[in-house]
Amino acid sequence: MSHHAEGTFEVKMQPVAEPALAGISRMSMNKQYRGSLEATAHGVFLSAGDPSLGEAGYVAMEQVTGTLDGHSGGFMLQHFATMDRTGQHMQVRVVPGSGTGALTGLAGELTVTIIEKQHRYTLEYTLPTE
């Protein structure tokens, strides 16, 4: 059975002190999720390109710990995003096998929208126990 979760999140990004490869930026990512997902998240973000020119891409891994619709545990999110002259394209998926606690077996995809600087998420997910 498929479930729908939604809410908001705040994100803070900071450069990582160790040097990156030429043309690649590395940042640490900290998030606070609110809504159907009440959780904190920490991750690593790698980007390349020039967003000011409308051409860039990033990948990230994010460890999420908290409660999803009353189910406590954790999971990993994998991000893949690009921007080019055709627009912005983003995929954020639950890493298979990463669920812990009551979120063991979690599968799903997260969609992000930003409206007036407010980050919103929608998570379409399944759990094997439901």
C-alpha positions as CSV (number, residue, x, y, z in Angstrom):
1,M,0.0,0.0,0.0
2,S,1.3,3.4,-1.0
3,H,1.4,6.3,1.5
4,H,1.7,10.1,1.1
5,A,3.6,12.3,3.5
6,E,4.2,16.0,3.3
7,G,5.5,19.0,5.2
8,T,8.3,21.5,5.3
9,F,12.0,21.5,6.0
10,E,14.8,23.9,6.8
11,V,18.2,23.3,5.4
12,K,21.6,24.7,6.4
13,M,24.7,24.2,4.1
14,Q,28.3,24.7,5.1
15,P,31.5,24.2,3.1
16,V,33.6,21.3,4.2
17,A,37.1,22.3,5.3
18,E,39.0,19.6,3.3
19,P,39.9,20.7,-0.3
20,A,37.6,19.5,-3.1
21,L,38.7,18.4,-6.5
22,A,39.0,21.2,-9.1
23,G,35.5,22.2,-10.2
24,I,33.7,20.3,-7.4
25,S,32.3,21.9,-4.3
26,R,31.7,19.9,-1.2
27,M,29.2,21.0,1.6
28,S,27.8,19.5,4.7
29,M,24.0,19.5,4.9
30,N,21.8,19.7,8.0
31,K,18.0,19.6,7.8
32,Q,15.0,19.7,10.1
33,Y,11.9,18.1,8.7
34,R,8.4,19.0,10.0
35,G,5.0,17.6,9.1
36,S,4.3,13.9,8.4
37,L,8.1,13.4,8.7
38,E,9.4,14.8,12.1
39,A,13.1,14.2,11.7
40,T,16.6,15.6,11.6
41,A,19.0,14.8,8.7
42,H,22.7,15.2,8.0
43,G,24.4,14.6,4.8
44,V,27.2,15.4,2.2
45,F,26.5,17.5,-0.9
46,L,28.8,17.6,-4.0
47,S,28.2,20.1,-6.8
48,A,29.7,21.2,-10.0
49,G,28.9,23.8,-12.7
50,D,27.8,27.4,-12.4
51,P,24.2,27.9,-11.1
52,S,24.4,31.6,-12.0
53,L,24.7,30.6,-15.7
54,G,21.9,28.1,-15.2
55,E,24.1,25.0,-15.7
56,A,25.0,22.9,-12.7
57,G,24.5,19.5,-11.0
58,Y,24.7,18.0,-7.6
59,V,24.6,14.6,-5.8
60,A,24.0,14.1,-2.1
61,M,23.5,11.4,0.5
62,E,21.4,12.3,3.5
63,Q,20.8,10.3,6.7
64,V,17.3,10.9,8.1
65,T,16.4,10.0,11.7
66,G,13.0,10.5,13.3
67,T,9.3,9.6,12.9
68,L,7.4,9.1,9.6
69,D,3.6,8.9,10.2
70,G,4.2,7.5,13.6
71,H,6.9,5.0,12.5
72,S,10.2,5.6,14.3
73,G,13.5,4.9,12.7
74,G,15.9,6.1,10.0
75,F,16.7,5.9,6.4
76,M,19.0,7.3,3.7
77,L,18.0,9.6,0.8
78,Q,20.0,9.8,-2.4
79,H,19.8,13.0,-4.4
80,F,20.6,13.5,-8.1
81,A,19.9,16.9,-9.7
82,T,20.8,19.0,-12.7
83,M,19.9,22.4,-14.2
84,D,20.2,23.4,-17.8
85,R,18.4,25.5,-20.4
86,T,15.5,23.1,-20.3
87,G,14.9,23.7,-16.5
88,Q,15.7,21.9,-13.2
89,H,15.5,18.2,-12.8
90,M,15.7,16.4,-9.5
91,Q,15.4,12.9,-8.2
92,V,15.5,12.1,-4.5
93,R,14.9,8.4,-3.5
94,V,15.1,6.3,-0.4
95,V,18.2,4.1,-0.7
96,P,17.0,0.5,-0.8
97,G,17.8,-1.5,2.3
98,S,18.6,1.7,4.4
99,G,15.5,1.7,6.6
100,T,16.0,1.0,10.3
101,G,13.6,0.5,13.2
102,A,10.0,0.7,12.3
103,L,11.1,2.0,8.9
104,T,12.9,-1.2,7.9
105,G,12.0,-2.0,4.2
106,L,11.0,1.6,3.5
107,A,10.9,2.5,-0.3
108,G,9.9,5.7,-1.8
109,E,10.6,9.0,-3.7
110,L,10.7,12.5,-2.3
111,T,9.7,15.6,-4.2
112,V,10.9,19.1,-3.2
113,T,9.3,22.4,-4.1
114,I,10.4,25.8,-3.1
115,I,7.8,28.6,-2.9
116,E,8.8,32.0,-1.7
117,K,11.9,30.5,0.0
118,Q,9.8,27.9,1.8
119,H,11.1,24.3,1.2
120,R,8.3,21.8,1.0
121,Y,8.5,18.0,0.6
122,T,6.2,15.3,-0.6
123,L,7.2,11.7,0.1
124,E,5.4,8.8,-1.7
125,Y,6.4,5.7,0.1
126,T,5.7,2.0,1.0
127,L,6.4,-0.1,4.0
128,P,6.4,-3.9,3.8
129,T,4.4,-4.2,7.0
130,E,1.4,-2.3,5.6
